[in-house]
Amino acid sequence: MSTTFSGAAAAAPASPGAVAAARATDLSKVYGQGETKVVALDRVSVEFRQAEFTAIMGPSGSGKSTLMHCMAGLDSVSSGSASIGDTELTRLKDKKLTQLRRDRVGFIFQAFNLLPTLNALENITLPMDIAGRKPEKEWLDRVIDTVGLSGRLKHRPNQLSGGQQQRVAVARALASRPEIIFGDEPTGNLDSRSGAEVLGFLRNSVRELGQTVVMVTHDPVAAAYADRIVFLADGRIVDDITDPTADSVLDRMKAFDAKGRTS
């Protein structure tokens, strides 16, 4: 387990031979100016490695969702850079950025974002249908089997449980075989059992399908499914641990709280 318990924004080093699926370098995001200025991210540098499940944690307002949105190309940056593979997002024009998000990035929304008039399979393949691309059948079948939806493909969202709907959202993110998947509190609207199912599917997609997953969460139990956790506070990375457990995450969060009370 590695620890970088400090207030400075520091890059999380890659393991020897590891390849970065996404990278932020001195990334800052500022909203407003003058008296209304808010620094959401303050010179953050971090790498997310291929075929690894990373959780991003931190208190409300720490910048965790902002970091993910900037690295997924869903939000602009004020300074610094964000890259997917070797492609720097900040250099792309809108059309190229849209194409990159469509072809190389998957996103799992907390609210599922399924179309009610389409069945599960149609929702899964919708992004590829819009792009005019045919799904790779062998991969699609593998994804559907991994998330356990084989018997529910003809059902519309209102015929599925919350956990099943989120599995459809996970499968949709996986189906185009993106380089990286970002999840914004992907289990936030689920009960504990359904949430555990979805987290298990995400972990299996990393271990069995070689996918890269980055997930924002506030839940120590959810974070314990990850291979690694990056902690943010006040827009900076303050800790980075590997092989977490729910207990170790809770201990780390308590340490942050205690430090905040005495600082």
Backbone as numpy.savetxt, mean C-alpha at the origin, in Angstrom:
# Nx Ny Nz CAx CAy CAz Cx Cy Cz
15.90 -7.90 13.90 15.06 -6.71 13.90 15.94 -5.47 13.90
15.66 -4.52 13.01 16.44 -3.30 12.94 15.65 -2.13 13.45
16.35 -1.16 14.03 15.68 -0.02 14.62 16.43 1.25 14.28
15.68 2.32 13.93 16.27 3.62 13.66 15.46 4.66 14.40
15.39 4.53 15.71 14.52 5.37 16.52 15.14 6.77 16.63
14.80 7.63 15.69 15.27 9.00 15.70 14.26 9.87 15.02
14.41 11.17 15.15 13.46 12.09 14.54 13.80 12.45 13.12
14.94 12.05 12.63 15.36 12.46 11.29 14.80 11.53 10.25
14.51 12.09 9.07 14.06 11.27 7.95 15.26 10.54 7.38
15.22 9.21 7.41 16.37 8.44 6.96 15.93 7.38 5.99
16.76 7.09 5.02 16.44 6.06 4.04 16.54 4.70 4.70
15.59 3.84 4.37 15.66 2.45 4.84 16.48 1.68 3.84
17.65 1.16 4.22 18.53 0.52 3.26 17.95 -0.79 2.75
18.21 -1.07 1.50 17.77 -2.33 0.92 18.69 -3.45 1.35
18.13 -4.66 1.41 18.94 -5.82 1.72 19.90 -6.07 0.57
21.05 -6.71 0.83 21.99 -6.99 -0.25 21.30 -7.76 -1.37
21.41 -7.26 -2.59 20.81 -7.91 -3.74 19.35 -7.60 -3.95
18.71 -6.92 -2.98 17.28 -6.60 -3.12 17.09 -5.49 -4.14
15.95 -5.52 -4.81 15.63 -4.52 -5.82 14.45 -3.70 -5.33
14.53 -2.39 -5.50 13.45 -1.52 -5.05 12.32 -1.51 -6.06
11.10 -1.82 -5.61 9.93 -1.69 -6.45 9.46 -0.25 -6.51
9.70 0.50 -5.41 9.35 1.91 -5.35 10.33 2.61 -4.42
10.54 3.91 -4.67 11.53 4.63 -3.89 11.10 6.09 -3.76
11.29 6.64 -2.57 11.14 8.08 -2.35 12.51 8.62 -1.93
12.87 9.77 -2.48 14.14 10.40 -2.15 13.91 11.85 -1.76
14.20 12.18 -0.49 14.02 13.55 0.02 12.65 14.11 -0.35
11.65 13.27 -0.21 10.30 13.64 -0.65 9.61 14.52 0.39
9.12 15.67 -0.05 8.36 16.57 0.82 7.03 16.89 0.18
6.02 17.03 1.03 4.69 17.45 0.58 4.20 18.52 1.54
3.93 19.71 0.98 3.51 20.84 1.78 2.16 21.34 1.27
1.24 21.57 2.18 -0.06 22.12 1.84 -0.14 23.55 2.38
-0.68 24.45 1.56 -0.87 25.83 2.00 0.45 26.58 2.11
0.38 27.79 2.61 1.58 28.60 2.81 1.32 29.62 3.91
2.39 30.24 4.37 2.26 31.21 5.44 1.75 30.57 6.72
0.78 31.21 7.35 0.25 30.71 8.62 -0.55 29.41 8.46
-1.01 29.15 7.24 -1.79 27.93 6.99 -0.93 26.78 6.46
0.37 26.99 6.40 1.27 25.98 5.86 1.29 24.72 6.72
1.14 23.57 6.08 1.21 22.28 6.76 2.22 21.40 6.02
3.23 20.94 6.74 4.23 20.04 6.16 3.78 18.60 6.43
3.21 17.96 5.42 2.72 16.59 5.58 3.85 15.57 5.52
4.84 15.83 4.66 6.02 14.97 4.54 7.25 15.86 4.54
8.26 15.46 5.31 9.44 16.31 5.50 10.71 15.54 5.11
11.07 15.64 3.84 12.31 15.04 3.31 12.41 13.54 3.62
11.40 12.82 3.23 11.36 11.37 3.48 12.11 10.62 2.38
12.97 9.71 2.79 13.65 8.80 1.87 13.40 7.37 2.33
12.88 6.55 1.43 12.57 5.17 1.79 12.47 4.33 0.53
12.78 3.05 0.65 12.62 2.10 -0.44 11.66 0.99 -0.03
10.85 0.55 -0.99 10.00 -0.63 -0.79 10.49 -1.70 -1.75
10.91 -2.82 -1.19 11.59 -3.84 -1.98 10.62 -4.80 -2.68
11.07 -5.33 -3.79 10.27 -6.27 -4.57 9.97 -7.52 -3.75
8.76 -8.06 -3.98 8.33 -9.31 -3.33 8.40 -9.22 -1.81
8.00 -8.07 -1.28 7.97 -7.85 0.15 6.67 -7.16 0.52
6.17 -7.47 1.72 4.94 -6.89 2.24 5.35 -5.88 3.31
5.08 -4.60 3.04 5.46 -3.53 3.97 4.22 -2.82 4.48
4.18 -2.58 5.77 3.12 -1.77 6.38 3.68 -0.40 6.75
2.87 0.63 6.55 3.22 1.98 6.98 2.29 2.35 8.13
2.89 2.73 9.27 2.11 3.06 10.44 2.51 4.43 11.00
1.64 4.96 11.83 1.91 6.23 12.47 0.63 6.83 12.99
0.72 7.80 13.89 -0.49 8.43 14.42 -1.22 9.23 13.35
-2.45 9.61 13.64 -3.22 10.43 12.72 -2.45 11.71 12.41
-2.37 12.04 11.12 -1.65 13.23 10.72 -0.16 13.05 10.57
0.32 11.80 10.66 1.76 11.55 10.57 2.29 11.62 9.14
1.38 11.51 8.15 1.80 11.57 6.76 1.81 10.23 6.05
1.31 9.18 6.72 1.42 7.84 6.13 0.60 7.70 4.85
-0.65 8.18 4.84 -1.46 8.10 3.62 -0.91 9.02 2.53
-0.43 10.18 2.94 0.15 11.11 1.97 1.37 10.49 1.29
2.22 9.82 2.07 3.39 9.16 1.50 2.97 8.12 0.47
1.99 7.29 0.82 1.56 6.26 -0.11 0.96 6.87 -1.37
0.13 7.90 -1.23 -0.49 8.53 -2.40 0.55 9.16 -3.31
1.57 9.78 -2.73 2.64 10.37 -3.55 3.43 9.28 -4.27
3.71 8.19 -3.59 4.51 7.13 -4.20 3.72 6.31 -5.21
2.38 6.35 -5.11 1.54 5.66 -6.08 1.19 6.55 -7.27
1.63 7.80 -7.25 1.33 8.71 -8.34 -0.07 9.28 -8.27
-0.71 9.18 -7.10 -2.06 9.72 -6.94 -2.06 11.16 -6.43
-0.90 11.62 -5.97 -0.76 12.99 -5.49 0.60 13.51 -5.92
0.70 14.81 -6.13 1.96 15.43 -6.53 2.86 15.63 -5.32
4.14 15.87 -5.55 5.08 16.14 -4.47 5.51 17.60 -4.55
5.89 18.15 -3.41 6.36 19.54 -3.37 7.84 19.63 -3.73
8.62 18.65 -3.29 10.04 18.58 -3.65 10.51 17.15 -3.44
11.71 16.87 -3.96 12.20 15.50 -3.92 11.60 14.68 -5.05
11.68 13.37 -4.92 11.20 12.51 -6.01 10.59 11.23 -5.49
9.73 10.65 -6.33 9.13 9.34 -6.09 9.26 8.53 -7.36
9.63 7.26 -7.24 9.85 6.42 -8.41 9.18 5.07 -8.25
8.69 4.55 -9.38 8.25 3.16 -9.48 9.28 2.46 -10.34
10.01 1.50 -9.75 11.13 0.91 -10.48 12.14 2.00 -10.80
12.51 2.09 -12.07 13.47 3.11 -12.50 12.79 4.35 -13.08
11.47 4.42 -12.98 10.73 5.55 -13.56 10.40 6.58 -12.48
10.91 7.78 -12.64 10.64 8.85 -11.68 9.29 9.49 -12.00
8.35 9.41 -11.08 7.00 9.91 -11.33 6.96 11.41 -11.53
7.82 12.13 -10.82 7.79 13.59 -10.88 8.20 14.13 -12.24
8.76 13.31 -13.09 9.17 13.75 -14.43 8.11 13.46 -15.49
7.05 12.75 -15.11 6.06 12.31 -16.09 4.96 13.35 -16.28
4.53 13.51 -17.53 3.36 14.33 -17.81 2.11 13.54 -17.48
0.96 14.22 -17.40 -0.26 13.60 -16.91 -0.62 12.31 -17.65
-0.51 12.32 -18.98 -0.90 11.16 -19.77 -0.02 9.95 -19.44
1.29 10.19 -19.35 2.22 9.10 -19.04 2.03 8.61 -17.61
1.72 9.54 -16.71 1.49 9.16 -15.31 0.24 8.30 -15.20
-0.81 8.66 -15.90 -2.04 7.87 -15.91 -1.77 6.47 -16.45
-0.98 6.39 -17.52 -0.64 5.10 -18.11 0.18 4.25 -17.14
1.11 4.87 -16.44 1.92 4.13 -15.47 1.05 3.58 -14.35
0.16 4.42 -13.81 -0.73 3.94 -12.74 -1.58 2.78 -13.23
-2.03 2.84 -14.45 -2.90 1.81 -14.99 -2.15 0.50 -15.22
-0.92 0.60 -15.72 -0.20 -0.59 -16.16 0.75 -1.17 -15.12
1.22 -0.35 -14.17 2.29 -0.81 -13.29 1.96 -0.74 -11.81
0.82 -0.12 -11.46 0.46 0.06 -10.06 -0.94 -0.48 -9.81
-1.12 -1.19 -8.71 -2.44 -1.60 -8.26 -2.78 -0.85 -6.99
-4.07 -0.55 -6.79 -4.46 0.20 -5.59 -5.71 -0.43 -4.98
-5.65 -0.70 -3.68 -6.80 -1.26 -2.97 -7.36 -0.17 -2.07
-8.60 0.22 -2.34 -9.23 1.29 -1.58 -10.00 0.71 -0.40
-10.03 1.47 0.68 -10.75 1.04 1.87 -12.24 0.83 1.59
-12.80 1.65 0.69 -14.24 1.59 0.40 -14.58 0.65 -0.75
-13.62 -0.21 -1.14 -13.80 -1.24 -2.18 -13.84 -0.64 -3.59
-14.72 0.38 -3.83 -14.84 1.02 -5.15 -15.21 0.02 -6.25
-16.19 -0.83 -5.96 -16.70 -1.76 -6.96 -17.92 -1.17 -7.65
-18.10 -1.48 -8.92 -19.28 -1.03 -9.65 -20.45 -1.98 -9.38
-21.57 -1.48 -8.88 -22.67 -2.36 -8.46 -23.34 -3.11 -9.61
-23.23 -2.59 -10.83 -23.90 -3.24 -11.98 -23.06 -4.36 -12.59
-21.82 -4.50 -12.15 -20.94 -5.54 -12.69 -20.79 -6.67 -11.69
-20.60 -7.89 -12.19 -20.36 -9.01 -11.28 -18.90 -9.00 -10.84
-18.54 -9.94 -9.99 -17.20 -9.95 -9.41 -16.11 -10.04 -10.47
-16.29 -10.96 -11.43 -15.28 -11.12 -12.48 -15.16 -9.85 -13.31
-16.27 -9.23 -13.66 -16.24 -8.01 -14.46 -15.57 -6.87 -13.70
-15.79 -6.80 -12.39 -15.11 -5.80 -11.58 -13.60 -6.05 -11.54
-13.22 -7.32 -11.47 -11.80 -7.67 -11.42 -11.08 -7.26 -12.70
-11.72 -7.50 -13.84 -11.05 -7.24 -15.12 -11.32 -5.83 -15.67
-12.13 -5.04 -14.96 -12.52 -3.72 -15.48 -11.34 -2.84 -15.88
-10.29 -2.66 -15.06 -9.18 -1.79 -15.48 -8.54 -2.24 -16.79
-8.39 -3.56 -16.97 -7.81 -4.07 -18.21 -8.77 -3.89 -19.37
-10.08 -4.05 -19.11 -11.07 -3.84 -20.17 -11.03 -2.40 -20.66
-10.91 -1.45 -19.72 -10.84 -0.03 -20.09 -9.59 0.25 -20.91
-8.49 -0.42 -20.55 -7.23 -0.22 -21.27 -7.17 -0.98 -22.58
-8.20 -1.79 -22.87 -8.20 -2.57 -24.10 -7.25 -3.74 -24.08
-6.97 -4.27 -22.88 -6.05 -5.38 -22.73 -6.80 -6.63 -22.28
-6.43 -7.77 -22.83 -7.03 -9.03 -22.41 -6.28 -9.58 -21.20
-7.00 -10.06 -20.20 -6.32 -10.64 -19.03 -5.51 -11.87 -19.44
-4.40 -12.08 -18.76 -3.61 -13.28 -18.94 -4.33 -14.40 -18.18
-4.96 -15.32 -18.89 -5.88 -16.26 -18.26 -5.25 -17.07 -17.13
-4.05 -17.58 -17.37 -3.42 -18.42 -16.35 -3.17 -17.62 -15.07
-2.71 -16.37 -15.23 -2.46 -15.52 -14.07 -3.77 -15.15 -13.39
-4.79 -14.79 -14.18 -6.08 -14.41 -13.62 -6.67 -15.57 -12.81
-6.61 -16.78 -13.37 -7.13 -17.95 -12.65 -6.38 -18.17 -11.34
-5.08 -17.94 -11.38 -4.25 -18.12 -10.17 -4.61 -17.09 -9.10
-4.82 -15.85 -9.52 -5.20 -14.80 -8.59 -6.56 -15.11 -7.96
-7.53 -15.47 -8.79 -8.87 -15.77 -8.30 -8.84 -16.94 -7.33
-8.02 -17.95 -7.64 -7.90 -19.09 -6.73 -7.22 -18.67 -5.42
-6.21 -17.81 -5.52 -5.49 -17.35 -4.32 -6.41 -16.62 -3.36
-7.31 -15.78 -3.90 -8.20 -15.01 -3.02 -9.51 -15.75 -2.73
-9.67 -16.96 -3.26 -10.81 -17.80 -2.90 -12.14 -17.33 -3.45
-12.15 -16.83 -4.69 -13.39 -16.29 -5.28 -13.97 -17.15 -6.39
-13.42 -18.32 -6.60 -13.83 -19.13 -7.75 -15.33 -19.37 -7.82
-15.98 -19.53 -6.67 -17.42 -19.82 -6.67 -18.31 -18.60 -6.62
-17.73 -17.39 -6.67 -18.53 -16.17 -6.51 -18.38 -15.20 -7.67
-17.82 -15.63 -8.78 -17.48 -14.70 -9.85 -18.69 -14.09 -10.54
-19.83 -14.77 -10.53 -21.02 -14.26 -11.20 -21.88 -13.39 -10.28
-21.47 -13.24 -9.04 -22.25 -12.46 -8.07 -21.89 -10.99 -8.15
-22.91 -10.14 -8.02 -22.68 -8.69 -7.97 -22.32 -8.29 -6.54
-21.75 -7.10 -6.37 -21.30 -6.68 -5.04 -22.36 -6.81 -3.94
-23.64 -6.49 -4.26 -24.67 -6.55 -3.21 -25.02 -7.99 -2.82
-24.47 -8.96 -3.55 -24.68 -10.36 -3.23 -23.47 -10.96 -2.49
-22.49 -10.11 -2.19 -21.27 -10.55 -1.54 -21.14 -9.92 -0.17
-20.48 -10.63 0.74 -20.20 -10.07 2.06 -19.12 -8.99 1.92
-18.90 -8.23 3.01 -17.86 -7.22 2.98 -16.50 -7.80 2.70
-16.20 -8.94 3.35 -14.92 -9.60 3.12 -14.76 -10.06 1.68
-15.86 -10.58 1.09 -15.80 -11.02 -0.31 -15.63 -9.84 -1.26
-16.29 -8.72 -0.95 -16.11 -7.53 -1.78 -14.66 -7.05 -1.75
-14.07 -7.09 -0.57 -12.68 -6.65 -0.49 -11.76 -7.62 -1.19
-12.12 -8.91 -1.19 -11.33 -9.88 -1.96 -11.39 -9.56 -3.45
-12.56 -9.12 -3.92 -12.68 -8.70 -5.31 -11.76 -7.51 -5.58
-11.73 -6.55 -4.64 -10.86 -5.39 -4.79 -9.39 -5.80 -4.81
-9.03 -6.77 -3.96 -7.65 -7.27 -3.95 -7.34 -7.95 -5.28
-8.25 -8.80 -5.75 -8.04 -9.51 -7.02 -7.92 -8.52 -8.17
-8.73 -7.46 -8.16 -8.66 -6.44 -9.21 -7.28 -5.79 -9.24
-6.73 -5.51 -8.05 -5.41 -4.90 -7.98 -4.32 -5.85 -8.46
-4.52 -7.16 -8.21 -3.52 -8.16 -8.60 -3.61 -8.57 -10.07
-4.82 -8.48 -10.64 -5.10 -9.14 -11.92 -4.25 -8.65 -13.07
-3.90 -7.37 -13.08 -3.10 -6.83 -14.18 -1.61 -7.08 -13.97
-1.27 -7.77 -12.90 0.11 -8.12 -12.56 0.98 -6.87 -12.45
0.58 -5.94 -11.61 1.35 -4.70 -11.47 2.67 -4.94 -10.75
3.57 -3.98 -10.88 4.85 -4.09 -10.19 4.68 -3.94 -8.69
3.69 -3.16 -8.28 3.50 -2.90 -6.85 2.03 -2.62 -6.57
1.57 -3.04 -5.40 0.20 -2.78 -4.97 0.24 -1.94 -3.70
-0.54 -0.86 -3.70 -0.69 -0.02 -2.53 -2.09 -0.22 -1.96
-2.18 -0.33 -0.64 -3.48 -0.49 0.02 -3.67 0.55 1.10
-4.75 1.31 1.02 -5.04 2.37 2.00 -6.05 1.83 3.01
-5.56 1.40 4.18 -6.41 0.80 5.21 -7.35 -0.25 4.58
-6.80 -1.23 3.87 -7.64 -2.16 3.11 -8.58 -3.02 3.95
-8.35 -3.09 5.26 -9.25 -3.86 6.12 -10.02 -2.96 7.08
-9.97 -1.66 6.87 -10.57 -0.72 7.81 -12.08 -0.84 7.93
-12.76 -1.32 6.89 -14.21 -1.45 6.91 -14.68 -2.87 7.15
-13.77 -3.74 7.55 -14.11 -5.15 7.70 -14.11 -5.59 9.16
-14.90 -6.64 9.45 -14.83 -7.23 10.78 -13.51 -8.01 10.89
-13.19 -8.44 12.10 -11.87 -9.03 12.34 -11.65 -10.30 11.50
-12.69 -11.11 11.34 -12.53 -12.34 10.56 -12.29 -12.05 9.09
-13.11 -11.16 8.52 -12.95 -10.80 7.11 -11.61 -10.11 6.89
-11.22 -9.25 7.85 -9.94 -8.57 7.73 -8.78 -9.54 7.73
-8.86 -10.55 8.58 -7.80 -11.56 8.63 -7.71 -12.32 7.32
-8.86 -12.59 6.70 -8.87 -13.29 5.41 -8.16 -12.45 4.35
-8.50 -11.17 4.28 -7.91 -10.30 3.27 -6.41 -10.15 3.49
-6.00 -9.98 4.75 -4.58 -9.85 5.04 -3.82 -11.13 4.69
-4.44 -12.27 4.94 -3.84 -13.53 4.55 -3.66 -13.62 3.05
-4.65 -13.14 2.30 -4.56 -13.16 0.84 -3.43 -12.24 0.35
-3.30 -11.07 0.98 -2.23 -10.16 0.60 -0.86 -10.80 0.88
-0.73 -11.42 2.04 0.54 -12.06 2.38 0.83 -13.21 1.41
-0.20 -13.97 1.06 0.00 -15.07 0.10 0.39 -14.54 -1.27
-0.15 -13.39 -1.66 0.19 -12.83 -2.98 1.67 -12.47 -3.04
2.24 -12.10 -1.89 3.67 -11.80 -1.83 4.48 -13.09 -1.86
4.09 -14.06 -1.03 4.89 -15.27 -0.88 4.71 -16.26 -2.03
3.49 -16.32 -2.59 3.21 -17.32 -3.62 3.25 -16.73 -5.03
2.92 -15.45 -5.16 2.86 -14.84 -6.49 4.00 -13.85 -6.73
4.83 -13.59 -5.71 5.95 -12.67 -5.88 5.55 -11.21 -5.98
4.35 -10.87 -5.48 3.84 -9.51 -5.57 4.54 -8.62 -4.54
4.54 -7.32 -4.78 5.02 -6.33 -3.81 3.82 -5.57 -3.28
3.68 -5.50 -1.96 2.52 -4.86 -1.35 2.99 -3.84 -0.31
2.40 -2.64 -0.37 2.63 -1.60 0.63 1.27 -1.19 1.17
1.09 -1.29 2.48 -0.22 -1.07 3.10 -0.13 -0.05 4.23
-1.01 0.94 4.19 -1.17 1.85 5.32 -2.17 1.25 6.29
-1.83 1.21 7.57 -2.76 0.69 8.58 -2.47 1.33 9.93
-3.48 1.37 10.77 -3.31 1.83 12.16 -3.39 0.65 13.12
-3.64 -0.55 12.58 -3.93 -1.73 13.39 -2.67 -2.59 13.58
-2.18 -2.76 14.81 -0.99 -3.58 15.05 -1.15 -5.03 14.59
-2.35 -5.58 14.73 -2.57 -6.96 14.29 -2.45 -7.06 12.78
-3.02 -6.09 12.05 -2.89 -6.08 10.59 -1.44 -5.90 10.18
-0.74 -5.00 10.85 0.66 -4.73 10.50 1.54 -5.95 10.71
1.17 -6.82 11.66 1.98 -8.00 11.96 1.97 -9.01 10.81
1.06 -8.88 9.86 1.07 -9.74 8.68 2.21 -9.36 7.72
2.75 -8.17 7.87 3.77 -7.67 6.95 5.15 -8.21 7.29
6.06 -8.11 6.32 7.45 -8.49 6.54 8.22 -7.37 7.23
7.68 -6.16 7.10 8.42 -4.98 7.55 7.42 -3.87 7.85
7.76 -3.02 8.83 6.91 -1.87 9.14 7.77 -0.61 9.15
7.29 0.40 8.45 7.90 1.73 8.47 6.98 2.64 9.29
7.54 3.28 10.32 6.77 4.17 11.18 7.04 5.63 10.82
5.96 6.40 10.74 6.07 7.84 10.50 5.53 8.62 11.69
6.09 9.79 11.91 5.57 10.75 12.89 5.97 12.14 12.42
5.01 13.05 12.40 5.27 14.43 11.99 5.93 14.51 10.62
5.50 13.62 9.71 5.99 13.67 8.34 7.38 13.12 8.12
7.92 12.42 9.12 9.26 11.84 9.00 9.26 10.37 9.42
10.18 9.61 8.85 10.35 8.22 9.26 11.11 8.20 10.58
10.51 7.53 11.57 11.14 7.48 12.89 11.54 6.07 13.30
11.12 5.08 12.54 11.50 3.71 12.88 11.23 2.81 11.69
11.93 1.68 11.66 11.82 0.72 10.56 12.16 -0.64 11.13
11.18 -1.55 11.22 11.44 -2.85 11.83 11.07 -3.97 10.86
11.73 -5.10 11.02 11.44 -6.27 10.19 10.90 -7.40 11.07
10.22 -8.34 10.42 9.63 -9.50 11.10 8.82 -9.09 12.33
7.83 -8.21 12.15 7.08 -7.72 13.31 6.10 -8.75 13.85
5.75 -8.57 15.12 4.63 -9.28 15.73 3.68 -8.22 16.29
2.45 -8.60 16.56 1.50 -7.63 17.10 2.02 -7.03 18.40
2.66 -7.86 19.24 3.18 -7.37 20.52 4.33 -6.39 20.31
5.23 -6.70 19.37 6.36 -5.79 19.14 5.89 -4.47 18.56
4.84 -4.51 17.73 4.29 -3.27 17.18 3.66 -2.43 18.28
2.90 -3.09 19.17 2.29 -2.37 20.29 3.35 -1.73 21.19
4.41 -2.47 21.48 5.49 -1.94 22.30 6.12 -0.72 21.64
6.32 -0.80 20.34 6.94 0.32 19.62 6.03 1.54 19.64
4.73 1.31 19.46 3.78 2.43 19.48 3.71 3.07 20.86
3.78 2.24 21.92 3.78 2.78 23.28 5.03 3.63 23.52
6.16 3.18 22.94 7.40 3.95 23.08 7.28 5.30 22.40
6.62 5.33 21.24 6.41 6.60 20.56 5.54 7.52 21.40
4.47 6.94 21.97 3.55 7.75 22.80 4.29 8.33 24.00
5.12 7.50 24.65 5.86 7.96 25.81 6.85 9.05 25.43
7.50 8.89 24.30 8.45 9.90 23.84 7.74 11.20 23.54
6.53 11.09 22.92 5.77 12.29 22.60 5.35 13.05 23.84
5.03 12.33 24.93 4.59 12.99 26.16 5.74 13.68 26.89
6.97 13.18 26.66 8.10 13.76 27.39 8.89 14.76 26.56
8.56 14.89 25.27 9.31 15.81 24.41 8.74 17.22 24.46
